[in-house]
Amino acid sequence: MRLKIHQLGELFGILLLLGSTAMQLFYLEPMKRQIEWRLAAFTAQQNAQVQLRESFINQITLLQQMNAAPEVITATEARRDEIFAKYRNSDADISDYMLENERVEGYLEIVVIVLFGLGSLLAGLGRTFDMMAARKTAGE
């Protein structure tokens, strides 16, 4: 049995539908989930950074009120700066990842929508032509 061109188009349309669904399930959804996880980690990190900043402010203020040696205050400030330098690096890493992957995610969403639309159109046209051919054959 040989397939007609509209049946091949319908089959190709169904393959496009399956491809768009597979891309959505196996690539786009995991990417969205990873972005959400990193965003949650970023939020937790920001909260920790605020709490740590306040803790260092309190510690330095207490040291100053207790007339601690300048070396102790300087060491505490150096430790604070060292810790916040690590936060700045991780902030930049997370924001770079987010900016990079959100752009890719947007492009992939467009590809999925186009594949789905084209697949639906081809499958629908193939089915329509098949029904027209069946009606034509029944009418003869």
C-alpha angles and dihedrals in degrees: 000000000000121000119233121232094256090051090052088049090051091049091048089049091053090049089052090051091051091046093052091048092048091049090050094048102039104033115013099045095047089048091051090048092051091049090051091049092050090047090052090048089049091052092049090047091051090051091050090048092054092048092047092049090053091047092054092046089053092046094050091045091051091049090051092048091050090051092239120184114280089237091061092050091046091049091050091049090048090051090049092051091047092052094046091050087061090050091051091053093049091045089055092046093052095045092048090051092048094049093046097047098040089060091050090046090054092051092047092050089055091049091050092050092048092047091048093048094046092045092050091048094049093044091048094047091047091051091046093051090047091052091047091051091049091049091047091050091047091050094055 
